[in-house]
Amino acid sequence: MKCIILCAGYATRLYPLTLDTPKPLLEVAGKPILSHIVGKVEEVSCIEAVYIITNDKFYPHFQRWKETAVTTIPVKVISDETSSNESRLGSLGDIQFVISKENIDDNLLVVAGDNLFEFSLKDFVKKHAAHKKSAVALYDVKDISLAKLYGIVGVDSRNRMVEFCEKPEDPKSTLASTGIYIYPKEVLPSLRRFITSFKNTDKAGHFLEYLHKKEEVYGYIAAGRWFDIGDREQLEKARKEFGAQMGPKKSQASAGQRPDGGILSDKKKIEWPIDAKSLKKLEELKNPKVLALVEEYIRLCKPSKVTVLTDAQGDIEYMRSLALESKEESRLEIPGHTIHFDGLLDQARDKENTCVLVPQETKASRFMNPKNRDEGLKEVLNFLDGAMRGKEMLVCFFCLGPTGSRFSLPAMQITDSAYVAHSESMLYRPGYGEFGRLKGSEDFFYFVHAAGELDGRGNSKNIEKRRIYVDLQEKRVFTVNNQYAGNSVGLKKLALRLAISRANSEDWLCEHMFIMGIHPKGKQRVTYVTGAYPSGCGKTSTAMVEGNTILGDDIAYIRAGSDGQGYAVNVEQGIFGIIADINTKDDPLIFKALTTPRELIFSNVLVHEGKPHWINMGTPMLKKGINCSGDWFEGKKDAKGDVIPPTTGNARFTMRLSELENVDTNLHNPKGVPIGGFIYGGRDSDTTVPVFEALSWSHGVYIGAMVESETTAAAIGKVGVRAHNPMANLDFLVVPLGVYIKNHLAFGEKISKPPRIFHTNYFLKKEGKYLNSKLDKRVWLRWMDGRINHEFTAVETPIGSIPHYQDLRMLFREEFGRDYALEEYREQFSLRIPRLLDKLERIESIYRNEEEIPSVFFEHLHQERQRLEDAKKRSGKEIIPPEFFER
């Protein structure tokens, strides 16, 4: 007798587990399903050879299995020469393929390769020997409703098959075909004729249905349990029950082994690299999905140790110490300060390799950088396979937004980087307790990060394989072969993408915005505003303007309140800010925090004698030190011959907001703060005035959708290129741009007190020199506060409302004790008509190529163009001073 084990399926219902691992090689109870099957086959003494039939895609996997498997029967792996689910031969086709290829003229035992069973194949073959007819092993599912899911067999009093029906609507029996058959050699010609006549090669049960009408077919009712591994639920059930009750008895549990059928699957040969303390932390969450995910990525990433971290101070101290021990961070001179270096080629967000995974049939905006989901998962899971070998996996729990709030979104991070975990512990609120409050719910985000193979300096080596893939379908992000926090810290810009998807399918906004409280001098009030600026355009420095309070510098969740206002919370509790240009004059509060003792991580600055140095910090740059390239000296070059700068324009610092003197008391308020204004800004050297206000909510949405900015070092690519960046959120959009704009419009319509919308530009130049100082933003904020609180009127222009000169003159005196000259006002607030018209042309050409953009957007664009052209005609000038519009 020969045995054929069917292993040629693609198991699409088990994706992503089976994207790069065949189902029969998934592990249950410490070894692959296939090994369990072969062990059962070996009990049958008359089996002379085993043929494993697979496909071209998985053929190498089974060959590797064969090389390490210890068997007592000859085993041969055969490919059926197919490479996709669409071209598969089907079970009957694969059986016939082996028969023809190996010239088999013998009795056949056929076993489907996704079976796990307790019953004896030896007994099954012995039963067959009594009648020498075709036979099928049956399992009594004992439930009519379950019987509807299987191929159901009816038998008579002698166990002869009298009926077969695939997934019957009205089952007459509860005996399910297990996918284990015996075909006498006399039946093999009938199999060939059936395939030829009916062109049906997919279901082996159909051949039984055909055969029992011509001759006797017997059913063998199995005495033990049977697991049909058809989907993730059945796999997890098998891992829990099969491993727990069929595994070897143990007197006590070793690390990670659960002889009582506990949380993680029991192992016969491989011990889980997780200690009892960490395992208990997982168990106490009582969340099956969390447990399944941790197990899944232990299997995939293969770490040597797994540590689960909670909100406890001891756990936080552990990750800090681990970051130092692993040399991902090093201590600096000031207590609490550490330095982290990313690789020379890993210094900014990788836009090109940050993709949104979308199913093949899904239509996606070109702004989303979409990638076929199946292809993307296959690639990234392949990169993650074994990526943590020899490393420690950290499992961390955080909360996006205040805990215990309608804004709260729990998030789990799996990473092999203590620096990533340490950074997140500073940037995000602790979330282990929040996961406990889920009470088993699957409503959370999760992130899997692996730095990959490291070079001699401990940096990610295979940068060409850097991937950051956002899977909206499963609310997760994979990021591999990188360390720079913008790519590796899952809860930051990667979670932003997941939250944008969620917000746009619900009724709220998730924005790339700071939140601050404006405290005008002499006024007993605080006005809360949010602001969206592309990286490097003054976002953090605006949120940190002296005399005001900060709630957040990067990401805001905004929901409607019952009082008709919009309320916002900071998703984070810390800052991952650009450090370039921070000095005592321009950013005194941040500078003070960066130069005094506290928990703080610097990244990618120049370090000399334990002191950090960065661009424009107020002292001359040193000529030597340590940076991301190692020992650095002026003129040092990289492998391409390019000069390596002492530090980059995207060097960063990480710290808690609570360390700042100006942190707002409402930082952790679960209700959020009422928002009076939205601010949009960009880096624009020649077109836009320093500050203006939208004419209405819809006009403000249009202004936000028009944001342009000259690129900076925060993302890989050329610096100084004018880029369109709607709402300063383009890099993170995972919904079509038209949908995103429609949802903004709808949000303003459903609240009775929508925020006023403003636009700022701190970078206007004349003859290469800035027309404003960095501190002038204090005045722009004061004017916006006055507008929100109805204290100032404004000058209506074709682009929106600008300040009156006298109001700005008063505010400059109050803020700086200096006069604000009329000539300054004219230089800054004149409308540069040709430049503004050029911008409209650029923006219109972009939006004309996008689908489903609301018509109101184009209405505002055409109206603005008309107003600009009318103003040019009436004034006779191309650059129109602000007083022209006061007439």
Salt bridges, closest charged atoms under 4 A:
GLU27 OE1 - LYS267 NZ 3.14
GLU27 OE1 - ARG299 NH1 3.16
GLU48 OE1 - LYS2 NZ 3.24
GLU102 OE2 - LYS76 NZ 2.98
ASP106 OD2 - LYS2 NZ 3.05
ASP114 OD2 - LYS23 NZ 3.06
GLU118 OE2 - ARG225 NH2 3.11
ASP156 OD2 - ARG160 NE 2.92
ASP170 OD2 - LYS172 NZ 3.64
GLU216 OE2 - ARG160 NH1 3.18
GLU236 OE2 - ARG232 NE 3.23
GLU236 OE2 - ARG239 NH1 3.55
GLU241 OE1 - ARG225 NH1 3.83
ASP266 OD1 - LYS250 NZ 3.46
GLU283 OE2 - ARG258 NH2 2.63
GLU284 OE2 - LYS280 NZ 3.93
GLU295 OE2 - ARG299 NH2 2.88
GLU296 OE1 - ARG232 NH2 2.49
ASP315 OD2 - LYS281 NZ 3.05
GLU317 OE2 - ARG320 NH1 2.35
GLU329 OE2 - HIS422 ND1 2.77
ASP342 OD1 - HIS340 NE2 2.65
ASP346 OD1 - ARG466 NH1 3.03
ASP350 OD2 - ARG466 NE 2.78
GLU379 OE2 - ARG467 NE 3.09
ASP385 OD1 - LYS302 NZ 2.61
GLU392 OE2 - LYS305 NZ 3.98
ASP416 OD2 - LYS391 NZ 3.36
GLU434 OE1 - ARG437 NH2 2.62
ASP443 OD1 - LYS475 NZ 3.51
ASP443 OD1 - ARG502 NH1 2.77
GLU453 OE2 - LYS461 NZ 3.38
ASP471 OD1 - ARG373 NE 2.84
ASP471 OD2 - ARG476 NE 2.70
GLU506 OE2 - ARG502 NE 3.27
ASP507 OD2 - LYS750 NZ 3.44
GLU511 OE2 - HIS744 NE2 3.32
ASP554 OD2 - LYS492 NZ 2.87
ASP554 OD2 - LYS493 NZ 3.47
ASP554 OD1 - HIS512 NE2 3.06
ASP554 OD1 - LYS539 NZ 3.10
GLU572 OE2 - LYS492 NZ 2.67
ASP586 OD2 - LYS774 NZ 3.77
GLU599 OE2 - ARG320 NE 2.85
GLU599 OE2 - HIS422 NE2 2.63
GLU599 OE1 - ARG656 NH1 2.55
GLU609 OE2 - HIS608 NE2 3.70
GLU634 OE1 - LYS623 NZ 3.28
GLU659 OE1 - ARG598 NE 3.24
GLU661 OE2 - LYS592 NZ 2.44
ASP684 OD1 - ARG722 NH1 3.37
ASP686 OD1 - ARG722 NH2 3.10
ASP686 OD2 - ARG835 NH1 3.39
GLU693 OE2 - ARG756 NH1 2.65
GLU693 OE1 - ARG787 NE 2.61
GLU708 OE1 - ARG842 NH2 2.71
GLU710 OE2 - ARG722 NH2 3.81
ASP731 OD2 - ARG349 NH1 3.03
ASP731 OD2 - LYS351 NZ 3.24
ASP785 OD2 - ARG525 NH2 2.53
GLU791 OE2 - LYS523 NZ 3.52
GLU791 OE2 - ARG525 NH1 2.72
GLU814 OE1 - ARG782 NH2 2.74
GLU815 OE1 - ARG778 NH2 3.16
GLU815 OE2 - ARG782 NH1 2.78
ASP819 OD1 - ARG809 NE 2.92
ASP819 OD1 - ARG813 NH2 3.61
GLU824 OE2 - ARG818 NH1 3.38
GLU827 OE2 - LYS766 NZ 2.55
GLU841 OE1 - ARG865 NH2 3.81
GLU844 OE2 - ARG848 NH2 3.42
GLU844 OE1 - ARG865 NH2 2.81
GLU850 OE2 - ARG366 NE 3.39
GLU851 OE2 - LYS363 NZ 3.09
GLU852 OE1 - LYS742 NZ 3.65
GLU878 OE2 - LYS872 NZ 3.63
GLU883 OE2 - ARG826 NE 2.88
GLU886 OE1 - HIS804 ND1 2.96
